[in-house]
Amino acid sequence: MIYLDNAATTKPDGECVKAAEKYLYTQYFNPSALYKGGYGLQQEINSAGKNIVSLIANTENFDCIFTSCGTESDNQAIFCGGKRGNVVVSEGEHSAVLSAVNELKQRGIEIRYAKINADGGADKQSLPELVDEKTSLVSVMHVNNETGAVNDILSIAKAVKAKNKYCLFHSDGVQAFGKIPFKLSGDVDLYTISAHKINGVKGCGALIKRKNLAIKPYIYGGGQGQGLRSGTENVFGIKNFEFSAVKKYTQITENYKIISELNSLLWEKLDKSLFIKISGENSSPYILSVSAKGLRGETILHECDDNGLLIGTGSACSSNDKKRFSRTILACGYEESVADGVLRLSLCSENTREEVLAAAEILNKVVANRKAMMA
């Protein structure tokens, strides 16, 4: 099996899982318990949060709230930040953001949608024009989960703050964290990350926030998570997240180089008479989005699966959406025949040159056969 759907989820790192196992079997106490074992785990959680934040931000200015996933982190940012006036998001946002702002719209908040470019990136020139004195929140993803487009969130956040210094700026960084080298600036208020996108286990995410940022809880209860995210903490997931994140960042430059070479090789070997490239030059090498124009991407996906190749057609989180065409690809300006044939090929550092060559061969064969059948 060749797995090229790493933007959907990654294989858990065995070494990091092993290191965290003690939090399942021996140090399994409730972190809120008053005896030594519980208090010790609370200190472990605090240490994990600090270590994770330190990878991309100054811990004197930022901390984090642990959540169950990236979607929960996005929802907390949207519902706790978009309290009044209007909210600005790009048309290419993940469904965790767009569905949340749609709910805000039902509650009377005006939603303003910023256009995206052909590669899926936000138009950073026109987006700040939507911000005014009534804007309470702007959310722009760091790396587009369908096309891989990298948004310059630091300059966008700075431009937003120049228009309205009281407006909160959030970014979904799920596809950037552990993959794209960067550091958060003080203009970014909230930043979403997730464990299972960087070889951690599913069920753990975090919302990184400015320390002096006053937001209300999203989940109420016993007051865990600094009073901002109640519920007994998933210590195993949190510590595994920490171990996976630290390991990723010790290898981030080397991995970026490896992935860039694999991405270039994959596109080089795909038959240009069968595929058009959606991902632009300013895209994460971890995602290569292409289209077999005139064909159904879902059909190609299943035929590739039969041939031992696992790929995606876009966001796995939207696979239950009954709409045939990706809203993001249509917003990029592509016609429906292109949007219908979109395939997302997403890499990880464990992928090999041999796998990429074999994947290209399978894709070329499947698409050529399908086109021949339609001729």
C-alpha positions as CSV (number, residue, x, y, z in Angstrom):
1,M,0.0,0.0,0.0
2,I,1.2,3.5,-0.9
3,Y,-0.3,6.2,1.4
4,L,-0.5,9.7,-0.1
5,D,-3.4,11.1,2.0
6,N,-1.3,12.6,4.8
7,A,-3.2,15.8,4.8
8,A,-6.2,13.8,6.1
9,T,-4.3,12.0,8.8
10,T,-0.8,10.6,9.4
11,K,0.4,7.3,10.8
12,P,1.2,7.7,14.5
13,D,4.9,7.7,15.3
14,G,5.6,4.4,17.2
15,E,8.4,5.9,19.2
16,C,6.2,8.8,20.4
17,V,3.3,6.5,21.2
18,K,5.6,4.2,23.2
19,A,7.0,7.2,25.2
20,A,3.4,8.3,26.1
21,E,2.1,4.8,27.0
22,K,2.8,5.3,30.7
23,Y,0.1,7.9,30.8
24,L,-2.4,5.1,29.8
25,Y,-1.2,2.3,32.0
26,T,0.6,3.6,35.1
27,Q,0.2,7.3,35.3
28,Y,-3.5,7.2,34.5
29,F,-4.7,9.5,37.4
30,N,-7.2,12.3,37.0
31,P,-5.0,15.5,36.6
32,S,-7.5,17.4,38.8
33,A,-7.0,14.9,41.7
34,L,-5.5,16.5,44.8
35,Y,-3.1,13.6,45.6
36,K,0.5,13.7,44.3
37,G,-0.1,11.6,41.3
38,G,-2.9,13.9,40.0
39,Y,-0.9,17.0,40.7
40,G,2.1,15.6,38.9
41,L,0.1,15.0,35.8
42,Q,-1.2,18.6,35.9
43,Q,2.4,19.7,35.9
44,E,3.1,17.4,32.9
45,I,0.2,19.0,31.0
46,N,1.5,22.5,31.8
47,S,5.0,21.5,30.6
48,A,3.6,19.9,27.4
49,G,1.8,23.1,26.6
50,K,4.8,25.3,27.1
51,N,7.0,23.0,25.0
52,I,4.5,22.9,22.1
53,V,4.1,26.7,22.2
54,S,7.8,27.3,22.3
55,L,8.2,25.6,18.9
56,I,6.4,28.5,17.1
57,A,6.1,31.4,19.6
58,N,7.5,33.2,22.6
59,T,6.1,31.4,25.8
60,E,6.2,34.8,27.6
61,N,3.5,36.0,25.3
62,F,1.6,32.9,24.3
63,D,0.2,29.8,25.9
64,C,-2.3,27.1,24.7
65,I,-5.6,25.4,25.5
66,F,-5.7,21.7,24.8
67,T,-8.7,20.5,22.9
68,S,-10.0,17.3,21.3
69,C,-9.0,18.3,17.7
70,G,-8.4,21.1,15.2
71,T,-12.2,21.5,14.6
72,E,-12.9,22.1,18.3
73,S,-10.0,24.6,18.4
74,D,-11.4,26.4,15.3
75,N,-14.8,26.5,16.9
76,Q,-13.6,27.9,20.1
77,A,-11.7,30.7,18.3
78,I,-14.8,31.5,16.1
79,F,-17.5,31.4,18.8
80,C,-15.4,33.1,21.5
81,G,-13.9,35.7,19.1
82,G,-16.8,36.5,16.8
83,K,-19.2,38.1,19.4
84,R,-20.4,41.2,17.7
85,G,-20.4,43.3,14.5
86,N,-19.0,41.4,11.6
87,V,-16.5,38.5,11.0
88,V,-14.2,38.2,8.0
89,V,-13.0,34.9,6.6
90,S,-11.5,33.8,3.3
91,E,-13.6,31.7,0.9
92,G,-11.0,29.0,1.1
93,E,-11.3,28.2,4.8
94,H,-11.7,24.7,6.3
95,S,-15.3,23.6,6.9
96,A,-14.6,23.8,10.7
97,V,-14.4,27.6,10.2
98,L,-17.0,28.1,7.5
99,S,-19.6,26.0,9.2
100,A,-18.9,27.9,12.5
101,V,-19.3,31.3,10.9
102,N,-22.5,30.1,9.2
103,E,-23.8,29.5,12.6
104,L,-22.8,33.0,13.7
105,K,-24.7,34.3,10.8
106,Q,-27.8,32.6,12.1
107,R,-27.2,34.4,15.4
108,G,-27.2,37.8,13.7
109,I,-23.4,38.3,13.1
110,E,-22.6,39.7,9.6
111,I,-20.1,37.4,7.8
112,R,-17.8,38.9,5.1
113,Y,-16.1,36.5,2.7
114,A,-12.7,37.5,1.2
115,K,-11.9,36.3,-2.3
116,I,-9.1,33.7,-2.9
117,N,-6.6,33.5,-5.7
118,A,-6.3,30.7,-8.3
119,D,-4.0,28.7,-6.0
120,G,-6.4,28.8,-3.1
121,G,-4.5,31.5,-1.1
122,A,-6.3,34.5,0.3
123,D,-6.1,37.8,-1.6
124,K,-4.1,39.7,1.0
125,Q,-4.5,43.0,-0.7
126,S,-8.3,43.0,-0.8
127,L,-9.0,41.1,2.5
128,P,-8.1,44.0,4.9
129,E,-10.5,46.2,2.9
130,L,-13.4,44.2,4.5
131,V,-12.2,45.1,8.0
132,D,-13.8,48.1,9.7
133,E,-14.4,49.4,13.2
134,K,-17.2,46.8,13.8
135,T,-15.1,43.7,12.8
136,S,-14.6,41.5,15.9
137,L,-12.7,38.6,14.2
138,V,-10.7,37.7,11.1
139,S,-9.8,34.1,10.4
140,V,-7.4,33.1,7.6
141,M,-5.9,29.7,7.4
142,H,-2.1,29.3,7.2
143,V,-1.9,26.5,4.7
144,N,-5.0,25.7,2.5
145,N,-5.9,22.1,3.2
146,E,-7.0,21.4,-0.4
147,T,-4.5,23.2,-2.5
148,G,-1.5,23.7,-0.1
149,A,-1.4,27.5,-0.7
150,V,0.6,29.2,2.0
151,N,-0.9,32.4,3.3
152,D,1.4,35.1,4.7
153,I,-0.6,35.3,7.9
154,L,1.9,37.6,9.6
155,S,1.5,40.4,7.1
156,I,-2.3,39.8,6.8
157,A,-2.6,40.0,10.6
158,K,-0.6,43.2,10.7
159,A,-2.8,44.8,8.0
160,V,-5.9,43.8,9.9
161,K,-4.6,45.3,13.1
162,A,-3.8,48.5,11.2
163,K,-7.4,48.8,10.3
164,N,-8.8,47.8,13.7
165,K,-6.5,47.2,16.6
166,Y,-9.3,45.6,18.7
167,C,-10.1,43.0,16.1
168,L,-9.0,39.5,16.9
169,F,-7.0,37.5,14.3
170,H,-7.2,33.7,14.1
171,S,-5.5,31.3,11.8
172,D,-6.1,27.6,11.3
173,G,-2.5,26.3,11.3
174,V,-3.3,22.6,11.1
175,Q,-1.5,22.0,7.8
176,A,1.4,24.3,8.7
177,F,2.4,23.3,12.2
178,G,5.3,20.9,12.2
179,K,5.7,21.3,8.4
180,I,6.4,24.9,7.5
181,P,9.1,26.8,9.5
182,F,7.6,30.0,11.0
183,K,7.1,32.0,14.2
184,L,4.0,33.7,15.4
185,S,4.0,37.5,15.8
186,G,2.1,39.5,18.4
187,D,-0.5,40.4,15.7
188,V,-1.8,36.8,15.7
189,D,-4.2,36.2,18.6
190,L,-5.3,32.6,18.1
191,Y,-3.8,29.7,16.2
192,T,-5.1,26.2,15.7
193,I,-3.0,23.0,15.7
194,S,-3.7,19.3,15.7
195,A,-1.8,16.2,16.7
196,H,-2.8,13.7,14.1
197,K,-1.5,15.7,11.2
198,I,2.1,15.4,12.5
199,N,2.2,11.7,13.4
200,G,0.5,12.1,16.7
201,V,-2.7,10.2,17.8
202,K,-6.2,11.3,17.0
203,G,-8.2,13.0,19.7
204,C,-5.9,15.9,20.7
205,G,-5.5,19.4,19.4
206,A,-4.7,22.9,20.8
207,L,-5.6,26.5,20.4
208,I,-2.6,28.7,20.9
209,K,-3.5,32.1,22.3
210,R,-2.0,35.4,23.4
211,K,-1.6,35.2,27.2
212,N,-3.3,38.5,27.9
213,L,-6.3,37.7,25.6
214,A,-9.5,37.6,27.5
215,I,-11.9,35.0,25.9
216,K,-14.7,33.0,27.4
217,P,-14.9,29.2,27.6
218,Y,-16.4,27.2,24.8
219,I,-17.0,24.1,26.9
220,Y,-18.2,24.7,30.5
221,G,-17.8,22.3,33.4
222,G,-15.2,21.8,36.1
223,G,-12.9,24.6,35.0
224,Q,-10.0,22.6,33.6
225,G,-7.8,24.1,30.9
226,Q,-7.2,27.4,32.7
227,G,-11.0,27.6,33.1
228,L,-11.3,27.9,29.3
229,R,-11.9,24.2,28.3
230,S,-13.6,22.0,30.9
231,G,-13.4,18.3,30.8
232,T,-10.9,15.7,32.2
233,E,-7.7,16.1,30.2
234,N,-6.5,13.5,27.7
235,V,-3.0,13.2,29.3
236,F,-1.9,10.4,27.0
237,G,-2.9,12.4,23.9
238,I,-1.4,15.6,25.2
239,K,2.0,14.1,26.0
240,N,2.0,12.2,22.7
241,F,1.2,15.5,20.9
242,E,4.2,17.1,22.7
243,F,6.6,14.2,21.8
244,S,5.4,14.2,18.2
245,A,5.7,18.0,17.9
246,V,9.2,18.2,19.4
247,K,10.3,15.4,17.1
248,K,8.9,17.1,14.0
249,Y,10.6,20.4,14.8
250,T,14.0,18.8,15.3
251,Q,13.7,17.5,11.7
252,I,11.5,20.3,10.1
253,T,14.2,21.7,7.8
254,E,15.4,18.3,6.6
255,N,11.8,17.1,6.2
256,Y,10.9,20.2,4.2
257,K,13.7,19.5,1.8
258,I,12.8,15.8,1.4
259,I,9.2,16.6,0.8
260,S,9.9,19.3,-1.7
261,E,12.0,16.9,-3.8
262,L,9.3,14.2,-3.6
263,N,6.6,16.8,-4.6
264,S,8.6,17.9,-7.6
265,L,9.3,14.3,-8.7
266,L,5.6,13.4,-8.4
267,W,4.5,16.3,-10.6
268,E,7.3,15.6,-13.1
269,K,6.2,12.0,-13.5
270,L,2.5,12.7,-13.9
271,D,1.3,12.8,-17.5
272,K,0.7,16.5,-18.3
273,S,-1.8,15.5,-21.0
274,L,-3.9,13.9,-18.3
275,F,-3.5,16.3,-15.3
276,I,-3.5,20.0,-14.7
277,K,-1.9,21.4,-11.6
278,I,-4.0,23.3,-9.1
279,S,-1.3,23.9,-6.4
280,G,0.7,27.1,-7.1
281,E,4.3,28.1,-6.7
282,N,3.7,29.4,-3.2
283,S,2.3,26.2,-1.9
284,S,3.3,23.8,0.8
285,P,5.3,20.9,-0.7
286,Y,3.3,18.5,1.5
287,I,0.3,19.0,-0.7
288,L,0.1,18.5,-4.5
289,S,-3.4,19.3,-5.8
290,V,-4.1,18.2,-9.4
291,S,-7.1,17.6,-11.6
292,A,-8.0,15.0,-14.2
293,K,-10.3,17.4,-16.0
294,G,-13.5,15.8,-17.2
295,L,-13.4,12.8,-14.9
296,R,-14.8,12.2,-11.4
297,G,-12.1,12.5,-8.8
298,E,-14.0,10.1,-6.6
299,T,-14.0,7.4,-9.3
300,I,-10.2,7.8,-9.7
301,L,-9.7,7.6,-6.0
302,H,-11.5,4.2,-5.8
303,E,-9.7,2.8,-8.8
304,C,-6.4,3.9,-7.3
305,D,-7.4,2.2,-4.0
306,D,-8.0,-1.0,-6.0
307,N,-4.4,-0.7,-7.3
308,G,-2.9,-0.1,-3.8
309,L,-2.7,3.7,-3.8
310,L,-4.5,5.8,-1.2
311,I,-5.2,9.4,-2.1
312,G,-7.8,12.1,-1.4
313,T,-10.1,14.3,-3.5
314,G,-10.0,17.3,-1.1
315,S,-10.7,17.8,2.5
316,A,-11.5,14.4,4.2
317,C,-13.6,16.4,6.8
318,S,-16.0,17.3,4.0
319,S,-16.4,13.8,2.6
320,N,-19.9,13.7,4.2
321,D,-20.9,16.8,2.3
322,K,-23.4,15.9,-0.4
323,K,-22.2,18.7,-2.7
324,R,-20.4,17.3,-5.7
325,F,-17.9,20.1,-6.3
326,S,-15.3,21.5,-3.9
327,R,-16.4,25.0,-2.9
328,T,-12.7,26.0,-2.5
329,I,-11.7,24.9,-6.1
330,L,-14.8,26.7,-7.5
331,A,-13.8,29.8,-5.5
332,C,-10.3,29.6,-7.1
333,G,-12.1,30.3,-10.4
334,Y,-12.0,26.8,-11.9
335,E,-14.9,25.4,-13.9
336,E,-17.0,22.5,-12.7
337,S,-15.2,20.0,-15.0
338,V,-11.9,20.8,-13.3
339,A,-13.4,20.8,-9.8
340,D,-14.9,17.4,-10.4
341,G,-11.6,15.8,-11.2
342,V,-9.5,17.2,-8.3
343,L,-7.2,14.9,-6.5
344,R,-5.2,15.8,-3.4
345,L,-1.9,14.0,-3.2
346,S,-0.4,14.7,0.3
347,L,3.1,13.5,1.4
348,C,4.9,12.8,4.6
349,S,8.6,12.4,5.4
350,E,8.2,8.6,5.5
351,N,7.2,8.5,1.9
352,T,10.0,7.2,-0.4
353,R,11.1,8.0,-4.0
354,E,10.1,4.5,-5.0
355,E,6.6,5.1,-3.7
356,V,6.2,8.4,-5.5
357,L,7.3,6.8,-8.8
358,A,4.9,3.9,-8.3
359,A,2.1,6.3,-7.4
360,A,2.6,8.4,-10.6
361,E,2.5,5.2,-12.6
362,I,-0.7,4.1,-11.1
363,L,-2.4,7.5,-11.5
364,N,-1.3,7.8,-15.1
365,K,-2.6,4.3,-15.9
366,V,-5.9,4.7,-14.1
367,V,-6.7,8.1,-15.6
368,A,-5.6,7.1,-19.1
369,N,-7.8,4.0,-19.0
370,R,-10.7,6.0,-17.8
371,K,-10.3,8.6,-20.5
372,A,-10.0,5.8,-23.1
373,M,-13.3,4.3,-21.9
374,M,-15.0,7.7,-22.3
375,A,-13.6,8.3,-25.8
